[in-house]
Amino acid sequence: MNPIIALLKQENISDEKIAALFEQMTQNPLMAMASIAELGIEQEKLQPVMMQVMTNPSLISDAVKELGLDEQALEKAKQTLQQPR
């Protein structure tokens, strides 16, 4: 299981909320980061997973695939984040 999804399930986050969070990530990644912060996951648990994501960004794509969400929307979100401001 994807480590991001595993952490969320370990924290008793519902499958519906997990799917909604990743759906939000494909539409508005910055807003999704705020939503993750609002989940109240202890920093000690969240930090290692965030480090994994930073060193292996494909974990987000893997989670999107695992949840059956729109992979093309995720690619558009990545492009949006990479554009100069």
PDB file of N, CA, C and O in Angstrom, chain B, residues numbered from 101:
ATOM      1  N   MET B 101       0.845  -1.185   0.000  1.00  0.00           N
ATOM      2  CA  MET B 101       0.000   0.000   0.000  1.00  0.00           C
ATOM      3  C   MET B 101       0.887   1.243   0.000  1.00  0.00           C
ATOM      4  O   MET B 101       1.947   1.275   0.624  1.00  0.00           O
ATOM      5  N   ASN B 102       0.434   2.235  -0.699  1.00  0.00           N
ATOM      6  CA  ASN B 102       1.136   3.507  -0.768  1.00  0.00           C
ATOM      7  C   ASN B 102       1.326   4.067   0.646  1.00  0.00           C
ATOM      8  O   ASN B 102       0.379   4.056   1.431  1.00  0.00           O
ATOM      9  N   PRO B 103       2.537   4.562   0.996  1.00  0.00           N
ATOM     10  CA  PRO B 103       2.783   5.053   2.360  1.00  0.00           C
ATOM     11  C   PRO B 103       1.924   6.249   2.756  1.00  0.00           C
ATOM     12  O   PRO B 103       1.613   6.428   3.933  1.00  0.00           O
ATOM     13  N   ILE B 104       1.540   7.069   1.779  1.00  0.00           N
ATOM     14  CA  ILE B 104       0.680   8.220   2.093  1.00  0.00           C
ATOM     15  C   ILE B 104      -0.701   7.714   2.512  1.00  0.00           C
ATOM     16  O   ILE B 104      -1.244   8.131   3.534  1.00  0.00           O
ATOM     17  N   ILE B 105      -1.250   6.822   1.718  1.00  0.00           N
ATOM     18  CA  ILE B 105      -2.565   6.262   2.027  1.00  0.00           C
ATOM     19  C   ILE B 105      -2.507   5.467   3.323  1.00  0.00           C
ATOM     20  O   ILE B 105      -3.432   5.530   4.132  1.00  0.00           O
ATOM     21  N   ALA B 106      -1.426   4.720   3.525  1.00  0.00           N
ATOM     22  CA  ALA B 106      -1.277   3.925   4.752  1.00  0.00           C
ATOM     23  C   ALA B 106      -1.302   4.823   5.986  1.00  0.00           C
ATOM     24  O   ALA B 106      -1.955   4.498   6.977  1.00  0.00           O
ATOM     25  N   LEU B 107      -0.597   5.945   5.931  1.00  0.00           N
ATOM     26  CA  LEU B 107      -0.586   6.868   7.072  1.00  0.00           C
ATOM     27  C   LEU B 107      -1.979   7.425   7.330  1.00  0.00           C
ATOM     28  O   LEU B 107      -2.425   7.490   8.476  1.00  0.00           O
ATOM     29  N   LEU B 108      -2.663   7.825   6.267  1.00  0.00           N
ATOM     30  CA  LEU B 108      -4.003   8.390   6.436  1.00  0.00           C
ATOM     31  C   LEU B 108      -4.963   7.361   7.029  1.00  0.00           C
ATOM     32  O   LEU B 108      -5.773   7.692   7.894  1.00  0.00           O
ATOM     33  N   LYS B 109      -4.871   6.116   6.565  1.00  0.00           N
ATOM     34  CA  LYS B 109      -5.732   5.062   7.116  1.00  0.00           C
ATOM     35  C   LYS B 109      -5.374   4.779   8.572  1.00  0.00           C
ATOM     36  O   LYS B 109      -6.254   4.551   9.402  1.00  0.00           O
ATOM     37  N   GLN B 110      -4.079   4.794   8.875  1.00  0.00           N
ATOM     38  CA  GLN B 110      -3.618   4.583  10.249  1.00  0.00           C
ATOM     39  C   GLN B 110      -4.178   5.659  11.182  1.00  0.00           C
ATOM     40  O   GLN B 110      -4.428   5.405  12.360  1.00  0.00           O
ATOM     41  N   GLU B 111      -4.366   6.841  10.648  1.00  0.00           N
ATOM     42  CA  GLU B 111      -4.907   7.966  11.419  1.00  0.00           C
ATOM     43  C   GLU B 111      -6.438   7.991  11.394  1.00  0.00           C
ATOM     44  O   GLU B 111      -7.061   8.978  11.787  1.00  0.00           O
ATOM     45  N   ASN B 112      -7.035   6.887  10.924  1.00  0.00           N
ATOM     46  CA  ASN B 112      -8.490   6.737  10.888  1.00  0.00           C
ATOM     47  C   ASN B 112      -9.184   7.761  10.001  1.00  0.00           C
ATOM     48  O   ASN B 112     -10.302   8.192  10.286  1.00  0.00           O
ATOM     49  N   ILE B 113      -8.508   8.145   8.919  1.00  0.00           N
ATOM     50  CA  ILE B 113      -9.121   9.020   7.928  1.00  0.00           C
ATOM     51  C   ILE B 113      -9.949   8.112   7.008  1.00  0.00           C
ATOM     52  O   ILE B 113      -9.446   7.102   6.517  1.00  0.00           O
ATOM     53  N   SER B 114     -11.192   8.465   6.783  1.00  0.00           N
ATOM     54  CA  SER B 114     -12.084   7.613   5.983  1.00  0.00           C
ATOM     55  C   SER B 114     -11.614   7.522   4.529  1.00  0.00           C
ATOM     56  O   SER B 114     -10.936   8.415   4.020  1.00  0.00           O
ATOM     57  N   ASP B 115     -11.992   6.427   3.880  1.00  0.00           N
ATOM     58  CA  ASP B 115     -11.650   6.242   2.466  1.00  0.00           C
ATOM     59  C   ASP B 115     -12.200   7.383   1.625  1.00  0.00           C
ATOM     60  O   ASP B 115     -11.552   7.836   0.681  1.00  0.00           O
ATOM     61  N   GLU B 116     -13.394   7.846   1.967  1.00  0.00           N
ATOM     62  CA  GLU B 116     -14.007   8.943   1.216  1.00  0.00           C
ATOM     63  C   GLU B 116     -13.188  10.221   1.358  1.00  0.00           C
ATOM     64  O   GLU B 116     -12.987  10.951   0.387  1.00  0.00           O
ATOM     65  N   LYS B 117     -12.720  10.485   2.575  1.00  0.00           N
ATOM     66  CA  LYS B 117     -11.938  11.699   2.818  1.00  0.00           C
ATOM     67  C   LYS B 117     -10.566  11.597   2.142  1.00  0.00           C
ATOM     68  O   LYS B 117     -10.041  12.591   1.640  1.00  0.00           O
ATOM     69  N   ILE B 118      -9.992  10.393   2.133  1.00  0.00           N
ATOM     70  CA  ILE B 118      -8.709  10.188   1.448  1.00  0.00           C
ATOM     71  C   ILE B 118      -8.873  10.455  -0.041  1.00  0.00           C
ATOM     72  O   ILE B 118      -8.075  11.174  -0.642  1.00  0.00           O
ATOM     73  N   ALA B 119      -9.910   9.875  -0.633  1.00  0.00           N
ATOM     74  CA  ALA B 119     -10.164  10.084  -2.062  1.00  0.00           C
ATOM     75  C   ALA B 119     -10.400  11.571  -2.345  1.00  0.00           C
ATOM     76  O   ALA B 119      -9.893  12.100  -3.334  1.00  0.00           O
ATOM     77  N   ALA B 120     -11.160  12.241  -1.491  1.00  0.00           N
ATOM     78  CA  ALA B 120     -11.444  13.665  -1.684  1.00  0.00           C
ATOM     79  C   ALA B 120     -10.159  14.490  -1.583  1.00  0.00           C
ATOM     80  O   ALA B 120      -9.974  15.454  -2.326  1.00  0.00           O
ATOM     81  N   LEU B 121      -9.284  14.110  -0.672  1.00  0.00           N
ATOM     82  CA  LEU B 121      -8.025  14.826  -0.499  1.00  0.00           C
ATOM     83  C   LEU B 121      -7.155  14.711  -1.753  1.00  0.00           C
ATOM     84  O   LEU B 121      -6.583  15.700  -2.210  1.00  0.00           O
ATOM     85  N   PHE B 122      -7.059  13.505  -2.303  1.00  0.00           N
ATOM     86  CA  PHE B 122      -6.258  13.329  -3.508  1.00  0.00           C
ATOM     87  C   PHE B 122      -6.934  13.949  -4.725  1.00  0.00           C
ATOM     88  O   PHE B 122      -6.256  14.421  -5.638  1.00  0.00           O
ATOM     89  N   GLU B 123      -8.253  13.952  -4.746  1.00  0.00           N
ATOM     90  CA  GLU B 123      -8.975  14.639  -5.823  1.00  0.00           C
ATOM     91  C   GLU B 123      -8.661  16.130  -5.759  1.00  0.00           C
ATOM     92  O   GLU B 123      -8.427  16.775  -6.781  1.00  0.00           O
ATOM     93  N   GLN B 124      -8.660  16.663  -4.544  1.00  0.00           N
ATOM     94  CA  GLN B 124      -8.325  18.081  -4.357  1.00  0.00           C
ATOM     95  C   GLN B 124      -6.882  18.331  -4.786  1.00  0.00           C
ATOM     96  O   GLN B 124      -6.573  19.376  -5.358  1.00  0.00           O
ATOM     97  N   MET B 125      -5.997  17.370  -4.508  1.00  0.00           N
ATOM     98  CA  MET B 125      -4.602  17.521  -4.879  1.00  0.00           C
ATOM     99  C   MET B 125      -4.444  17.623  -6.394  1.00  0.00           C
ATOM    100  O   MET B 125      -3.558  18.328  -6.879  1.00  0.00           O
ATOM    101  N   THR B 126      -5.295  16.925  -7.144  1.00  0.00           N
ATOM    102  CA  THR B 126      -5.208  16.997  -8.600  1.00  0.00           C
ATOM    103  C   THR B 126      -5.766  18.309  -9.135  1.00  0.00           C
ATOM    104  O   THR B 126      -5.442  18.714 -10.252  1.00  0.00           O
ATOM    105  N   GLN B 127      -6.601  18.976  -8.345  1.00  0.00           N
ATOM    106  CA  GLN B 127      -7.228  20.217  -8.799  1.00  0.00           C
ATOM    107  C   GLN B 127      -6.536  21.460  -8.259  1.00  0.00           C
ATOM    108  O   GLN B 127      -6.370  22.448  -8.973  1.00  0.00           O
ATOM    109  N   ASN B 128      -6.134  21.404  -6.996  1.00  0.00           N
ATOM    110  CA  ASN B 128      -5.516  22.559  -6.356  1.00  0.00           C
ATOM    111  C   ASN B 128      -4.525  22.068  -5.304  1.00  0.00           C
ATOM    112  O   ASN B 128      -4.870  21.974  -4.126  1.00  0.00           O
ATOM    113  N   PRO B 129      -3.298  21.753  -5.719  1.00  0.00           N
ATOM    114  CA  PRO B 129      -2.314  21.172  -4.802  1.00  0.00           C
ATOM    115  C   PRO B 129      -2.037  22.011  -3.554  1.00  0.00           C
ATOM    116  O   PRO B 129      -1.834  21.461  -2.471  1.00  0.00           O
ATOM    117  N   LEU B 130      -2.027  23.326  -3.697  1.00  0.00           N
ATOM    118  CA  LEU B 130      -1.749  24.166  -2.536  1.00  0.00           C
ATOM    119  C   LEU B 130      -2.865  24.066  -1.494  1.00  0.00           C
ATOM    120  O   LEU B 130      -2.602  24.044  -0.292  1.00  0.00           O
ATOM    121  N   MET B 131      -4.103  24.006  -1.965  1.00  0.00           N
ATOM    122  CA  MET B 131      -5.231  23.856  -1.063  1.00  0.00           C
ATOM    123  C   MET B 131      -5.188  22.488  -0.389  1.00  0.00           C
ATOM    124  O   MET B 131      -5.542  22.358   0.783  1.00  0.00           O
ATOM    125  N   ALA B 132      -4.755  21.473  -1.126  1.00  0.00           N
ATOM    126  CA  ALA B 132      -4.658  20.128  -0.563  1.00  0.00           C
ATOM    127  C   ALA B 132      -3.656  20.097   0.579  1.00  0.00           C
ATOM    128  O   ALA B 132      -3.875  19.411   1.578  1.00  0.00           O
ATOM    129  N   MET B 133      -2.564  20.830   0.444  1.00  0.00           N
ATOM    130  CA  MET B 133      -1.572  20.870   1.520  1.00  0.00           C
ATOM    131  C   MET B 133      -2.186  21.475   2.786  1.00  0.00           C
ATOM    132  O   MET B 133      -1.906  21.016   3.894  1.00  0.00           O
ATOM    133  N   ALA B 134      -3.005  22.485   2.625  1.00  0.00           N
ATOM    134  CA  ALA B 134      -3.687  23.079   3.775  1.00  0.00           C
ATOM    135  C   ALA B 134      -4.652  22.071   4.398  1.00  0.00           C
ATOM    136  O   ALA B 134      -4.775  21.991   5.621  1.00  0.00           O
ATOM    137  N   SER B 135      -5.332  21.304   3.549  1.00  0.00           N
ATOM    138  CA  SER B 135      -6.269  20.287   4.047  1.00  0.00           C
ATOM    139  C   SER B 135      -5.542  19.202   4.828  1.00  0.00           C
ATOM    140  O   SER B 135      -6.051  18.713   5.836  1.00  0.00           O
ATOM    141  N   ILE B 136      -4.353  18.826   4.366  1.00  0.00           N
ATOM    142  CA  ILE B 136      -3.562  17.829   5.090  1.00  0.00           C
ATOM    143  C   ILE B 136      -3.204  18.355   6.470  1.00  0.00           C
ATOM    144  O   ILE B 136      -3.276  17.623   7.457  1.00  0.00           O
ATOM    145  N   ALA B 137      -2.823  19.609   6.540  1.00  0.00           N
ATOM    146  CA  ALA B 137      -2.467  20.214   7.822  1.00  0.00           C
ATOM    147  C   ALA B 137      -3.659  20.218   8.782  1.00  0.00           C
ATOM    148  O   ALA B 137      -3.481  20.082   9.993  1.00  0.00           O
ATOM    149  N   GLU B 138      -4.862  20.372   8.250  1.00  0.00           N
ATOM    150  CA  GLU B 138      -6.065  20.417   9.074  1.00  0.00           C
ATOM    151  C   GLU B 138      -6.488  19.053   9.614  1.00  0.00           C
ATOM    152  O   GLU B 138      -7.358  18.976  10.482  1.00  0.00           O
ATOM    153  N   LEU B 139      -5.882  17.977   9.110  1.00  0.00           N
ATOM    154  CA  LEU B 139      -6.253  16.636   9.567  1.00  0.00           C
ATOM    155  C   LEU B 139      -5.774  16.350  10.988  1.00  0.00           C
ATOM    156  O   LEU B 139      -6.258  15.420  11.634  1.00  0.00           O
ATOM    157  N   GLY B 140      -4.834  17.140  11.468  1.00  0.00           N
ATOM    158  CA  GLY B 140      -4.367  16.978  12.843  1.00  0.00           C
ATOM    159  C   GLY B 140      -3.420  15.807  13.048  1.00  0.00           C
ATOM    160  O   GLY B 140      -3.299  15.293  14.159  1.00  0.00           O
ATOM    161  N   ILE B 141      -2.753  15.387  11.994  1.00  0.00           N
ATOM    162  CA  ILE B 141      -1.785  14.293  12.118  1.00  0.00           C
ATOM    163  C   ILE B 141      -0.541  14.841  12.805  1.00  0.00           C
ATOM    164  O   ILE B 141      -0.046  15.915  12.462  1.00  0.00           O
ATOM    165  N   GLU B 142      -0.046  14.087  13.778  1.00  0.00           N
ATOM    166  CA  GLU B 142       1.133  14.534  14.523  1.00  0.00           C
ATOM    167  C   GLU B 142       2.307  14.735  13.582  1.00  0.00           C
ATOM    168  O   GLU B 142       2.527  13.946  12.663  1.00  0.00           O
ATOM    169  N   GLN B 143       3.045  15.785  13.817  1.00  0.00           N
ATOM    170  CA  GLN B 143       4.187  16.144  12.981  1.00  0.00           C
ATOM    171  C   GLN B 143       5.192  14.997  12.891  1.00  0.00           C
ATOM    172  O   GLN B 143       5.801  14.789  11.841  1.00  0.00           O
ATOM    173  N   GLU B 144       5.369  14.250  13.988  1.00  0.00           N
ATOM    174  CA  GLU B 144       6.330  13.143  14.018  1.00  0.00           C
ATOM    175  C   GLU B 144       5.943  12.031  13.045  1.00  0.00           C
ATOM    176  O   GLU B 144       6.810  11.321  12.535  1.00  0.00           O
ATOM    177  N   LYS B 145       4.665  11.879  12.792  1.00  0.00           N
ATOM    178  CA  LYS B 145       4.189  10.860  11.854  1.00  0.00           C
ATOM    179  C   LYS B 145       4.157  11.394  10.425  1.00  0.00           C
ATOM    180  O   LYS B 145       4.463  10.670   9.477  1.00  0.00           O
ATOM    181  N   LEU B 146       3.789  12.648  10.280  1.00  0.00           N
ATOM    182  CA  LEU B 146       3.639  13.247   8.961  1.00  0.00           C
ATOM    183  C   LEU B 146       4.989  13.537   8.306  1.00  0.00           C
ATOM    184  O   LEU B 146       5.142  13.359   7.098  1.00  0.00           O
ATOM    185  N   GLN B 147       5.949  13.972   9.082  1.00  0.00           N
ATOM    186  CA  GLN B 147       7.257  14.379   8.558  1.00  0.00           C
ATOM    187  C   GLN B 147       7.951  13.282   7.739  1.00  0.00           C
ATOM    188  O   GLN B 147       8.408  13.559   6.631  1.00  0.00           O
ATOM    189  N   PRO B 148       8.044  12.041   8.250  1.00  0.00           N
ATOM    190  CA  PRO B 148       8.726  11.004   7.448  1.00  0.00           C
ATOM    191  C   PRO B 148       8.032  10.726   6.115  1.00  0.00           C
ATOM    192  O   PRO B 148       8.698  10.473   5.111  1.00  0.00           O
ATOM    193  N   VAL B 149       6.710  10.771   6.098  1.00  0.00           N
ATOM    194  CA  VAL B 149       5.983  10.531   4.852  1.00  0.00           C
ATOM    195  C   VAL B 149       6.224  11.684   3.885  1.00  0.00           C
ATOM    196  O   VAL B 149       6.409  11.461   2.688  1.00  0.00           O
ATOM    197  N   MET B 150       6.223  12.901   4.389  1.00  0.00           N
ATOM    198  CA  MET B 150       6.478  14.058   3.534  1.00  0.00           C
ATOM    199  C   MET B 150       7.894  13.994   2.957  1.00  0.00           C
ATOM    200  O   MET B 150       8.112  14.372   1.806  1.00  0.00           O
ATOM    201  N   MET B 151       8.848  13.521   3.744  1.00  0.00           N
ATOM    202  CA  MET B 151      10.215  13.357   3.242  1.00  0.00           C
ATOM    203  C   MET B 151      10.254  12.308   2.136  1.00  0.00           C
ATOM    204  O   MET B 151      10.964  12.478   1.145  1.00  0.00           O
ATOM    205  N   GLN B 152       9.493  11.224   2.298  1.00  0.00           N
ATOM    206  CA  GLN B 152       9.418  10.206   1.247  1.00  0.00           C
ATOM    207  C   GLN B 152       8.865  10.809  -0.041  1.00  0.00           C
ATOM    208  O   GLN B 152       9.367  10.536  -1.131  1.00  0.00           O
ATOM    209  N   VAL B 153       7.832  11.627   0.095  1.00  0.00           N
ATOM    210  CA  VAL B 153       7.218  12.258  -1.074  1.00  0.00           C
ATOM    211  C   VAL B 153       8.211  13.204  -1.749  1.00  0.00           C
ATOM    212  O   VAL B 153       8.279  13.264  -2.976  1.00  0.00           O
ATOM    213  N   MET B 154       8.975  13.935  -0.952  1.00  0.00           N
ATOM    214  CA  MET B 154       9.941  14.877  -1.514  1.00  0.00           C
ATOM    215  C   MET B 154      11.057  14.148  -2.269  1.00  0.00           C
ATOM    216  O   MET B 154      11.536  14.636  -3.292  1.00  0.00           O
ATOM    217  N   THR B 155      11.467  12.988  -1.767  1.00  0.00           N
ATOM    218  CA  THR B 155      12.532  12.246  -2.435  1.00  0.00           C
ATOM    219  C   THR B 155      11.993  11.337  -3.537  1.00  0.00           C
ATOM    220  O   THR B 155      12.740  10.917  -4.422  1.00  0.00           O
ATOM    221  N   ASN B 156      10.687  11.032  -3.483  1.00  0.00           N
ATOM    222  CA  ASN B 156      10.076  10.162  -4.480  1.00  0.00           C
ATOM    223  C   ASN B 156       8.677  10.691  -4.816  1.00  0.00           C
ATOM    224  O   ASN B 156       7.677  10.118  -4.383  1.00  0.00           O
ATOM    225  N   PRO B 157       8.606  11.786  -5.589  1.00  0.00           N
ATOM    226  CA  PRO B 157       7.312  12.396  -5.904  1.00  0.00           C
ATOM    227  C   PRO B 157       6.331  11.463  -6.608  1.00  0.00           C
ATOM    228  O   PRO B 157       5.128  11.727  -6.618  1.00  0.00           O
ATOM    229  N   SER B 158       6.824  10.387  -7.192  1.00  0.00           N
ATOM    230  CA  SER B 158       5.926   9.459  -7.870  1.00  0.00           C
ATOM    231  C   SER B 158       4.967   8.780  -6.899  1.00  0.00           C
ATOM    232  O   SER B 158       3.994   8.158  -7.326  1.00  0.00           O
ATOM    233  N   LEU B 159       5.229   8.890  -5.595  1.00  0.00           N
ATOM    234  CA  LEU B 159       4.308   8.331  -4.603  1.00  0.00           C
ATOM    235  C   LEU B 159       2.924   8.953  -4.729  1.00  0.00           C
ATOM    236  O   LEU B 159       1.917   8.281  -4.508  1.00  0.00           O
ATOM    237  N   ILE B 160       2.870  10.232  -5.082  1.00  0.00           N
ATOM    238  CA  ILE B 160       1.568  10.891  -5.253  1.00  0.00           C
ATOM    239  C   ILE B 160       0.857  10.303  -6.470  1.00  0.00           C
ATOM    240  O   ILE B 160      -0.339  10.016  -6.418  1.00  0.00           O
ATOM    241  N   SER B 161       1.593  10.127  -7.558  1.00  0.00           N
ATOM    242  CA  SER B 161       0.998   9.509  -8.751  1.00  0.00           C
ATOM    243  C   SER B 161       0.520   8.097  -8.450  1.00  0.00           C
ATOM    244  O   SER B 161      -0.557   7.685  -8.879  1.00  0.00           O
ATOM    245  N   ASP B 162       1.338   7.363  -7.704  1.00  0.00           N
ATOM    246  CA  ASP B 162       0.962   5.997  -7.334  1.00  0.00           C
ATOM    247  C   ASP B 162      -0.326   5.986  -6.517  1.00  0.00           C
ATOM    248  O   ASP B 162      -1.190   5.132  -6.718  1.00  0.00           O
ATOM    249  N   ALA B 163      -0.449   6.936  -5.597  1.00  0.00           N
ATOM    250  CA  ALA B 163      -1.653   7.013  -4.758  1.00  0.00           C
ATOM    251  C   ALA B 163      -2.870   7.357  -5.610  1.00  0.00           C
ATOM    252  O   ALA B 163      -3.948   6.796  -5.415  1.00  0.00           O
ATOM    253  N   VAL B 164      -2.697   8.281  -6.555  1.00  0.00           N
ATOM    254  CA  VAL B 164      -3.800   8.658  -7.446  1.00  0.00           C
ATOM    255  C   VAL B 164      -4.258   7.438  -8.244  1.00  0.00           C
ATOM    256  O   VAL B 164      -5.456   7.205  -8.404  1.00  0.00           O
ATOM    257  N   LYS B 165      -3.296   6.666  -8.739  1.00  0.00           N
ATOM    258  CA  LYS B 165      -3.639   5.437  -9.478  1.00  0.00           C
ATOM    259  C   LYS B 165      -4.342   4.443  -8.573  1.00  0.00           C
ATOM    260  O   LYS B 165      -5.354   3.851  -8.950  1.00  0.00           O
ATOM    261  N   GLU B 166      -3.798   4.264  -7.373  1.00  0.00           N
ATOM    262  CA  GLU B 166      -4.372   3.301  -6.421  1.00  0.00           C
ATOM    263  C   GLU B 166      -5.818   3.655  -6.073  1.00  0.00           C
ATOM    264  O   GLU B 166      -6.647   2.773  -5.855  1.00  0.00           O
ATOM    265  N   LEU B 167      -6.106   4.947  -6.025  1.00  0.00           N
ATOM    266  CA  LEU B 167      -7.458   5.399  -5.689  1.00  0.00           C
ATOM    267  C   LEU B 167      -8.367   5.481  -6.919  1.00  0.00           C
ATOM    268  O   LEU B 167      -9.565   5.740  -6.800  1.00  0.00           O
ATOM    269  N   GLY B 168      -7.792   5.261  -8.088  1.00  0.00           N
ATOM    270  CA  GLY B 168      -8.590   5.292  -9.308  1.00  0.00           C
ATOM    271  C   GLY B 168      -9.005   6.696  -9.728  1.00  0.00           C
ATOM    272  O   GLY B 168     -10.061   6.874 -10.335  1.00  0.00           O
ATOM    273  N   LEU B 169      -8.188   7.689  -9.412  1.00  0.00           N
ATOM    274  CA  LEU B 169      -8.512   9.072  -9.763  1.00  0.00           C
ATOM    275  C   LEU B 169      -7.899   9.442 -11.109  1.00  0.00           C
ATOM    276  O   LEU B 169      -7.148   8.660 -11.692  1.00  0.00           O
ATOM    277  N   ASP B 170      -8.219  10.623 -11.593  1.00  0.00           N
ATOM    278  CA  ASP B 170      -7.801  11.115 -12.909  1.00  0.00           C
ATOM    279  C   ASP B 170      -6.317  11.476 -12.902  1.00  0.00           C
ATOM    280  O   ASP B 170      -5.913  12.472 -12.301  1.00  0.00           O
ATOM    281  N   GLU B 171      -5.520  10.664 -13.572  1.00  0.00           N
ATOM    282  CA  GLU B 171      -4.079  10.896 -13.633  1.00  0.00           C
ATOM    283  C   GLU B 171      -3.736  12.120 -14.477  1.00  0.00           C
ATOM    284  O   GLU B 171      -2.749  12.801 -14.198  1.00  0.00           O
ATOM    285  N   GLN B 172      -4.528  12.409 -15.496  1.00  0.00           N
ATOM    286  CA  GLN B 172      -4.270  13.583 -16.330  1.00  0.00           C
ATOM    287  C   GLN B 172      -4.457  14.872 -15.524  1.00  0.00           C
ATOM    288  O   GLN B 172      -3.733  15.847 -15.728  1.00  0.00           O
ATOM    289  N   ALA B 173      -5.420  14.870 -14.618  1.00  0.00           N
ATOM    290  CA  ALA B 173      -5.636  16.041 -13.772  1.00  0.00           C
ATOM    291  C   ALA B 173      -4.422  16.258 -12.870  1.00  0.00           C
ATOM    292  O   ALA B 173      -4.033  17.397 -12.610  1.00  0.00           O
ATOM    293  N   LEU B 174      -3.829  15.170 -12.396  1.00  0.00           N
ATOM    294  CA  LEU B 174      -2.630  15.280 -11.569  1.00  0.00           C
ATOM    295  C   LEU B 174      -1.488  15.894 -12.377  1.00  0.00           C
ATOM    296  O   LEU B 174      -0.758  16.743 -11.866  1.00  0.00           O
ATOM    297  N   GLU B 175      -1.328  15.478 -13.618  1.00  0.00           N
ATOM    298  CA  GLU B 175      -0.276  16.037 -14.471  1.00  0.00           C
ATOM    299  C   GLU B 175      -0.482  17.538 -14.676  1.00  0.00           C
ATOM    300  O   GLU B 175       0.483  18.302 -14.658  1.00  0.00           O
ATOM    301  N   LYS B 176      -1.722  17.963 -14.868  1.00  0.00           N
ATOM    302  CA  LYS B 176      -2.019  19.392 -15.024  1.00  0.00           C
ATOM    303  C   LYS B 176      -1.664  20.146 -13.745  1.00  0.00           C
ATOM    304  O   LYS B 176      -1.135  21.256 -13.802  1.00  0.00           O
ATOM    305  N   ALA B 177      -1.957  19.542 -12.588  1.00  0.00           N
ATOM    306  CA  ALA B 177      -1.636  20.172 -11.307  1.00  0.00           C
ATOM    307  C   ALA B 177      -0.127  20.328 -11.160  1.00  0.00           C
ATOM    308  O   ALA B 177       0.342  21.359 -10.678  1.00  0.00           O
ATOM    309  N   LYS B 178       0.632  19.327 -11.565  1.00  0.00           N
ATOM    310  CA  LYS B 178       2.099  19.408 -11.500  1.00  0.00           C
ATOM    311  C   LYS B 178       2.600  20.562 -12.355  1.00  0.00           C
ATOM    312  O   LYS B 178       3.467  21.325 -11.927  1.00  0.00           O
ATOM    313  N   GLN B 179       2.058  20.692 -13.560  1.00  0.00           N
ATOM    314  CA  GLN B 179       2.479  21.761 -14.455  1.00  0.00           C
ATOM    315  C   GLN B 179       2.166  23.125 -13.871  1.00  0.00           C
ATOM    316  O   GLN B 179       2.948  24.065 -14.012  1.00  0.00           O
ATOM    317  N   THR B 180       1.027  23.230 -13.217  1.00  0.00           N
ATOM    318  CA  THR B 180       0.637  24.488 -12.588  1.00  0.00           C
ATOM    319  C   THR B 180       1.634  24.872 -11.503  1.00  0.00           C
ATOM    320  O   THR B 180       2.012  26.038 -11.385  1.00  0.00           O
ATOM    321  N   LEU B 181       2.057  23.895 -10.716  1.00  0.00           N
ATOM    322  CA  LEU B 181       3.007  24.165  -9.642  1.00  0.00           C
ATOM    323  C   LEU B 181       4.390  24.533 -10.171  1.00  0.00           C
ATOM    324  O   LEU B 181       5.123  25.276  -9.519  1.00  0.00           O
ATOM    325  N   GLN B 182       4.746  24.029 -11.327  1.00  0.00           N
ATOM    326  CA  GLN B 182       6.080  24.259 -11.885  1.00  0.00           C
ATOM    327  C   GLN B 182       6.187  25.566 -12.646  1.00  0.00           C
ATOM    328  O   GLN B 182       7.292  25.982 -12.994  1.00  0.00           O
ATOM    329  N   GLN B 183       5.063  26.225 -12.916  1.00  0.00           N
ATOM    330  CA  GLN B 183       5.097  27.486 -13.657  1.00  0.00           C
ATOM    331  C   GLN B 183       5.670  28.584 -12.785  1.00  0.00           C
ATOM    332  O   GLN B 183       5.377  28.653 -11.591  1.00  0.00           O
ATOM    333  N   PRO B 184       6.491  29.449 -13.380  1.00  0.00           N
ATOM    334  CA  PRO B 184       7.027  30.593 -12.613  1.00  0.00           C
ATOM    335  C   PRO B 184       5.898  31.529 -12.197  1.00  0.00           C
ATOM    336  O   PRO B 184       4.910  31.705 -12.910  1.00  0.00           O
ATOM    337  N   ARG B 185       6.070  32.099 -11.068  1.00  0.00           N
ATOM    338  CA  ARG B 185       5.038  33.004 -10.532  1.00  0.00           C
ATOM    339  C   ARG B 185       5.369  34.430 -10.836  1.00  0.00           C
ATOM    340  O   ARG B 185       4.618  35.332 -10.465  1.00  0.00           O
TER     341      ARG B 185
END
